[in-house]
């Protein structure tokens, strides 16, 4: 399963690394999340709780929104 999130507030490589690390720490994530600075999106693989993903991103100081799950 893949979950796509819109992330707002990222402006550099450090931001993408912080978001990726936060998402990777969420239980159920099975691979290092792909965070695309240019698109302002993250792609997460596994079966994590979507609300936990949003909370992890927000805890890092960024805004997040669930786009879709596949």
C-alpha positions in Angstrom: 0.0 0.0 0.0 1.2 3.5 -0.8 0.1 6.8 0.8 0.7 10.1 -0.8 0.8 13.3 1.3 1.0 17.0 0.4 3.6 18.7 2.6 3.7 22.5 2.9 6.5 24.6 4.4 9.5 22.7 3.1 12.2 24.9 1.5 15.4 22.9 1.4 17.1 19.5 1.5 17.2 19.6 5.3 13.4 20.0 5.3 12.9 16.9 3.1 15.3 14.9 5.3 13.5 15.9 8.5 10.1 14.9 7.0 11.5 11.6 5.6 12.9 10.7 9.0 9.7 11.6 10.8 7.6 9.5 8.4 10.0 6.5 8.5 9.6 6.4 12.3 5.9 5.9 12.1 4.9 2.2 12.8 3.8 0.4 9.7 6.1 2.2 7.3 8.1 -0.4 5.4 10.5 1.7 3.3 12.3 5.0 3.5 9.6 7.6 2.4 10.3 9.5 -0.8 9.9 13.2 -0.2 9.8 15.5 -3.3 10.7 19.1 -2.4 9.7 20.5 -5.9 6.2 18.9 -5.8 5.7 19.3 -2.0 4.8 15.7 -1.7 5.8 12.5 0.2 5.2 8.9 -0.9 5.0 6.4 2.0 5.0 2.6 1.6 3.5 0.2 4.1 0.3 0.1 6.1 0.7 3.0 8.6 -2.1 4.9 10.2 -2.6 7.9 8.0 -3.4 10.1 11.0 0.0 9.1 12.5 1.7 10.2 9.3 0.1 13.6 9.4 0.9 14.0 13.1 4.6 13.0 12.5 4.9 15.7 9.8 3.2 18.3 11.9 5.4 17.5 14.8 8.4 18.6 12.6 6.7 21.9 12.0 5.2 21.4 8.5 1.7 21.2 7.3 0.4 17.9 5.9 -2.6 16.7 4.0 -3.6 13.2 2.9 -3.8 13.1 -0.9 -4.6 9.4 -1.6 -4.0 5.8 -0.6 -3.4 3.0 -3.1 
